[in-house]
Amino acid sequence: MSSPSIENRASAEQENSIRPSRRRAAARSEPSERITPPIANQPPQAKLALEPKADRFIVPAEIRERFVAVKNQYYFPDGARAFTDRGHKLMTPSENAEVIRSLVTIARARGWSEITVRGTERFRKEAWFAARLAGVDVRGYKASEFEQGHLVRTLVRKQGVSAAADAASTPELPKDKDDRNTVREPRSGLLTGKLLDHGSAPYKHDPHEPMSYFVKLETPRGERTLWGVDLERAFKESLTKPQMGDEVGLRAVRQDAVKVKTPKRNEAGAVVGETELETHRNRWIVEKRDFFDARADAARTLRDASVDPKQAVKKHPELVGTYLQVHAADLAARRFRDPEDQRQFVAKVRSALADSVARGEPLPPVRLKERAAGQNVAPRSKETRAREPIVRG
């Protein structure tokens, strides 16, 4: 059995960390890593931050206000450890974006013009991006071409925002007064952007939180990260199978009532039990952006009652099952005596089906009996076959 000192040392080595790089290492830094933010885009403290500091334990006031400091340990208000400051090294068990940005801010304040990152791949990737965005060179992570492009686009976007603000003679607040990293979802409920990352992780990358699933997008207004357990299922069941760098769309199509257990903490922040909480869970759809454009076109065709069903499914084969449901509604409407009531009933069913199609929800499968009755309508689409259960026997 290992001694406590060896175990503690191994645990420390496994933690995520950043430290200043040695001077000779800086001379060998790859040119691809040296993307320098425009001077106009750097914060006021940036120029001073790159100069060597005498106090290697300096911590900006904003960081001290954000966390609770106990000697060289910094904690979240709930008592969870955020990071440890060893002067020559900053260590954290977390992949939390707020913690990573805080570590980079400290590094700048201490004049670390180049840092070396160690730890999990996600930590090193996030630390690389945050540091490069702040003008600090990084060793310990080799960014992909896509990640380099994302960094450049972010720097250009920030430079444009800064230039526009400087050029305005009378500064005006943006219409959306929220932070620029916060993106309002459009009225359609569809959030679009370039897929940067996704995967399972503790909620908000906090090791003390339960496991969840995240999706990070690059949008015209900046990065947006969404969290939701159901996002994992949505990626697995996606028809278009989005990959990193693809333009994608995400939409929550409904909310399911669920009961979850949350930790119960005392006044000191320690976990003393569990509490059952009634809440809701979003059910998501994740597809490539073109998928939703095609669905919107299909929905417009379905809404137009003047379009012949045979012509409609010839253009959109995936709508075979949907048009069979419209036909079923037409048959059911015959129980109404008033022709106007019949027309309104079918119109409401058609509208509801079109809304579902436009949202990107799974299309109705073609059952065996329905298929036999509608063989002369159109062949089944790939999407319909993917959604249809297998019938054996």
FENPEFEN-V600779 format. One record per helix or strand. SS is the DSSP state (@ for helix, = for strand). FROM is the first residue (numbers start at 1). LEN is the number of residues. If there is no record, write none. Layout:
ss=SS from=FROM len=LEN
ss=SS from=FROM len=LEN
This chain:
ss=@ from=4 len=11
ss== from=16 len=5
ss=@ from=23 len=5
ss=@ from=31 len=3
ss=@ from=39 len=3
ss=@ from=46 len=4
ss=@ from=61 len=6
ss== from=68 len=3
ss== from=73 len=3
ss== from=81 len=5
ss== from=89 len=4
ss=@ from=97 len=13
ss== from=114 len=5
ss=@ from=121 len=13
ss== from=137 len=3
ss=@ from=145 len=23
ss== from=190 len=13
ss=@ from=203 len=3
ss== from=211 len=9
ss== from=222 len=6
ss=@ from=231 len=6
ss== from=247 len=19
ss== from=271 len=18
ss=@ from=289 len=15
ss=@ from=309 len=7
ss=@ from=317 len=19
ss=@ from=339 len=21
ss=@ from=368 len=6
ss=@ from=382 len=6
